[in-house]
Each structure stands twice: as structure tokens, then as C-alpha cells.
Amino acid sequence: MKQMVKIIRKVDVEKQYERILRLELDYELASLFEAMQVKDEAEMEKSKKRLKEIQEELESLFAYE
């Protein structure tokens, strides 16, 4: 029974982490769009880098499903 509760908690934590990553993804896409509007190269690169990191984190989450 304890093992079952542990598994359920792990799944809940992973789902919550995924939701947080997706919110970050939306934020970074908005930031990238804004940086593109004002042609801020530094901010565009920063957003692209963070988007790549988020993508890798999401991929690693789904690799264990």
C-alpha cells in the first residue's frame, strides 16, 4: 500500500512539474515574440536558450512514460 501511495505521489509531482514547464514555455514564447517585435537580439537569444532547456526537460519527462 505504501508503495502505491508513493507511485501516485510521484505521478502527481511529475504532472505538476509538466504544468509548470508548460507555463514557462508560454511565458518564454511571449518573451521571444516581444523581443522580436523590438528587435532585441540579446533577449531573443536568451529566450531561445531557455526554450531549448524547457524542451529538453519536457522530453526527459516523457522519456520515462
Backbone as a printed PyTorch tensor [residue, N CA C, xyz], in Angstrom:
tensor([[[  0.8220,  -1.1960,   0.0000],
         [  0.0000,   0.0000,   0.0000],
         [  0.8690,   1.2640,   0.0000]],

        [[  1.9200,   1.2590,   0.8110],
         [  2.8100,   2.4190,   0.8730],
         [  3.4570,   2.6770,  -0.4830]],

        [[  3.7870,   1.5930,  -1.1450],
         [  4.4270,   1.7110,  -2.4550],
         [  3.4600,   2.3330,  -3.4620]],

        [[  2.1950,   1.9720,  -3.3800],
         [  1.1830,   2.5220,  -4.2730],
         [  1.0250,   4.0210,  -4.0500]],

        [[  0.9850,   4.4400,  -2.7980],
         [  0.8730,   5.8580,  -2.4620],
         [  2.0920,   6.6140,  -2.9820]],

        [[  3.2540,   6.0150,  -2.8420],
         [  4.4960,   6.6240,  -3.3210],
         [  4.4550,   6.8350,  -4.8360]],

        [[  3.9600,   5.8460,  -5.5560],
         [  3.8570,   5.9350,  -7.0120],
         [  2.8690,   7.0250,  -7.4180]],

        [[  1.7350,   7.0720,  -6.7370],
         [  0.7190,   8.0810,  -7.0460],
         [  1.2650,   9.4800,  -6.7930]],

        [[  1.9750,   9.6510,  -5.6920],
         [  2.5750,  10.9580,  -5.3940],
         [  3.5880,  11.3560,  -6.4580]],

        [[  4.3860,  10.3880,  -6.8920],
         [  5.3910,  10.6750,  -7.9240],
         [  4.7210,  11.1300,  -9.2120]],

        [[  3.6480,  10.4590,  -9.5930],
         [  2.9220,  10.8250, -10.8070],
         [  2.3340,  12.2300, -10.6630]],

        [[  1.7710,  12.5280,  -9.4900],
         [  1.2150,  13.8610,  -9.2420],
         [  2.2860,  14.9400,  -9.3400]],

        [[  3.4430,  14.6790,  -8.7670],
         [  4.5470,  15.6410,  -8.8170],
         [  4.9990,  15.8490, -10.2570]],

        [[  5.0930,  14.7800, -11.0260],
         [  5.5120,  14.8960, -12.4220],
         [  4.4990,  15.6900, -13.2390]],

        [[  3.2170,  15.4600, -13.0020],
         [  2.1850,  16.2050, -13.7230],
         [  2.2310,  17.6830, -13.3590]],

        [[  2.4400,  17.9660, -12.0870],
         [  2.5390,  19.3620, -11.6500],
         [  3.7700,  20.0230, -12.2900]],

        [[  4.8830,  19.3110, -12.3220],
         [  6.0970,  19.8360, -12.9410],
         [  5.8720,  20.1020, -14.4310]],

        [[  5.1650,  19.1930, -15.0890],
         [  4.8620,  19.3870, -16.5030],
         [  4.0250,  20.6490, -16.7140]],

        [[  3.0240,  20.8690, -15.8590],
         [  2.1930,  22.0810, -15.9760],
         [  3.0340,  23.3420, -15.7920]],

        [[  3.9500,  23.3000, -14.8360],
         [  4.8290,  24.4500, -14.5990],
         [  5.7080,  24.7050, -15.8240]],

        [[  6.2660,  23.6400, -16.3890],
         [  7.1000,  23.7880, -17.5800],
         [  6.3040,  24.3630, -18.7430]],

        [[  5.0630,  23.9430, -18.8890],
         [  4.2370,  24.4590, -19.9860],
         [  3.8980,  25.9340, -19.7750]],

        [[  3.7150,  26.3430, -18.5310],
         [  3.5100,  27.7700, -18.2500],
         [  4.7660,  28.5630, -18.5820]],

        [[  5.9240,  28.0190, -18.2010],
         [  7.1910,  28.6670, -18.5410],
         [  7.3680,  28.7510, -20.0490]],

        [[  6.9750,  27.7030, -20.7360],
         [  7.0550,  27.6670, -22.1960],
         [  6.2350,  28.8040, -22.8020]],

        [[  5.0030,  28.9660, -22.3340],
         [  4.1490,  30.0510, -22.8170],
         [  4.7810,  31.4180, -22.5470]],

        [[  5.3230,  31.5740, -21.3430],
         [  5.9510,  32.8450, -20.9720],
         [  7.1490,  33.1430, -21.8770]],

        [[  7.9830,  32.1470, -22.0920],
         [  9.1750,  32.3590, -22.9210],
         [  8.8100,  32.6280, -24.3710]],

        [[  7.7630,  31.9790, -24.8670],
         [  7.3190,  32.2680, -26.2290],
         [  6.8320,  33.7100, -26.3380]],

        [[  6.1140,  34.1750, -25.3330],
         [  5.6560,  35.5710, -25.3220],
         [  6.8440,  36.5170, -25.2420]],

        [[  7.8300,  36.1610, -24.4270],
         [  9.0410,  36.9900, -24.3030],
         [  9.8010,  37.0420, -25.6200]],

        [[  9.8980,  35.9020, -26.2840],
         [ 10.5800,  35.8510, -27.5800],
         [  9.8410,  36.7060, -28.5980]],

        [[  8.5360,  36.6070, -28.6210],
         [  7.7410,  37.4040, -29.5460],
         [  7.9670,  38.8980, -29.3080]],

        [[  7.9470,  39.2880, -28.0340],
         [  8.1610,  40.6980, -27.6930],
         [  9.5550,  41.1520, -28.1170]],

        [[ 10.5540,  40.3070, -27.8690],
         [ 11.9270,  40.6500, -28.2530],
         [ 12.0560,  40.7700, -29.7690]],

        [[ 11.3270,  39.9340, -30.4930],
         [ 11.3560,  40.0070, -31.9510],
         [ 10.7000,  41.2960, -32.4440]],

        [[  9.6640,  41.7240, -31.7590],
         [  8.9760,  42.9540, -32.1450],
         [  9.8980,  44.1710, -32.0490]],

        [[ 10.7210,  44.2030, -30.9950],
         [ 11.6080,  45.3520, -30.7960],
         [ 13.0270,  45.0840, -31.2990]],

        [[ 13.2010,  43.9090, -31.9220],
         [ 14.4910,  43.5020, -32.4980],
         [ 15.6300,  43.5050, -31.4720]],

        [[ 15.3420,  42.9640, -30.2900],
         [ 16.3260,  42.8540, -29.2110],
         [ 17.0190,  41.4910, -29.3240]],

        [[ 18.1570,  41.4920, -29.9980],
         [ 18.8820,  40.2510, -30.2830],
         [ 19.2880,  39.5070, -29.0150]],

        [[ 19.7550,  40.2350, -28.0110],
         [ 20.1980,  39.5950, -26.7690],
         [ 19.0330,  38.8850, -26.0850]],

        [[ 17.9130,  39.5420, -26.0160],
         [ 16.7350,  38.9520, -25.3730],
         [ 16.1990,  37.7690, -26.1870]],

        [[ 16.3020,  37.8590, -27.5090],
         [ 15.8660,  36.7460, -28.3540],
         [ 16.7180,  35.5090, -28.0760]],

        [[ 18.0110,  35.6790, -27.9960],
         [ 18.9080,  34.5560, -27.7290],
         [ 18.6510,  33.9690, -26.3430]],

        [[ 18.4170,  34.8330, -25.3780],
         [ 18.1200,  34.3770, -24.0160],
         [ 16.8480,  33.5280, -24.0090]],

        [[ 15.8150,  33.9910, -24.6890],
         [ 14.5520,  33.2540, -24.7370],
         [ 14.7150,  31.9400, -25.4860]],

        [[ 15.4530,  31.9650, -26.5820],
         [ 15.6800,  30.7420, -27.3490],
         [ 16.4160,  29.6960, -26.5120]],

        [[ 17.3930,  30.1600, -25.7470],
         [ 18.1570,  29.2530, -24.8920],
         [ 17.2440,  28.6200, -23.8520]],

        [[ 16.4090,  29.4390, -23.2050],
         [ 15.5020,  28.9100, -22.1780],
         [ 14.4560,  27.9780, -22.8130]],

        [[ 13.9800,  28.3020, -24.0050],
         [ 13.0260,  27.4310, -24.6910],
         [ 13.6500,  26.0590, -24.9720]],

        [[ 14.9090,  26.0570, -25.3570],
         [ 15.6200,  24.7980, -25.6080],
         [ 15.7200,  23.9870, -24.3180]],

        [[ 16.0200,  24.6560, -23.2030],
         [ 16.1160,  23.9730, -21.9160],
         [ 14.7610,  23.3710, -21.5150]],

        [[ 13.7010,  24.1350, -21.7120],
         [ 12.3560,  23.6470, -21.3800],
         [ 12.0200,  22.4370, -22.2460]],

        [[ 12.3470,  22.5190, -23.5290],
         [ 12.0920,  21.4040, -24.4400],
         [ 12.8050,  20.1440, -23.9600]],

        [[ 14.0480,  20.2770, -23.5710],
         [ 14.8150,  19.1230, -23.1030],
         [ 14.2260,  18.5470, -21.8150]],

        [[ 13.7770,  19.4240, -20.9120],
         [ 13.1670,  18.9610, -19.6730],
         [ 11.8660,  18.2110, -19.9500]],

        [[ 11.0650,  18.7330, -20.8590],
         [  9.8080,  18.0630, -21.2170],
         [ 10.0890,  16.7170, -21.8650]],

        [[ 11.0720,  16.6690, -22.7400],
         [ 11.4320,  15.4030, -23.3930],
         [ 11.9010,  14.3790, -22.3720]],

        [[ 12.6670,  14.8110, -21.3900],
         [ 13.1420,  13.8690, -20.3750],
         [ 11.9750,  13.3720, -19.5180]],

        [[ 10.9950,  14.2060, -19.2840],
         [  9.8090,  13.7770, -18.5350],
         [  9.0580,  12.6930, -19.2870]],

        [[  8.8710,  12.8910, -20.5890],
         [  8.1130,  11.9370, -21.3860],
         [  8.9070,  10.6820, -21.7210]],

        [[ 10.2070,  10.7270, -21.5520],
         [ 11.0330,   9.5540, -21.8390],
         [ 10.7570,   8.4300, -20.8570]],

        [[ 10.2490,   8.7780, -19.6770],
         [ 10.0200,   7.7660, -18.6390],
         [  8.5800,   7.2620, -18.6300]],

        [[  7.7540,   7.7040, -19.5490],
         [  6.3630,   7.2340, -19.5760],
         [  6.2440,   5.9420, -20.3220]]])
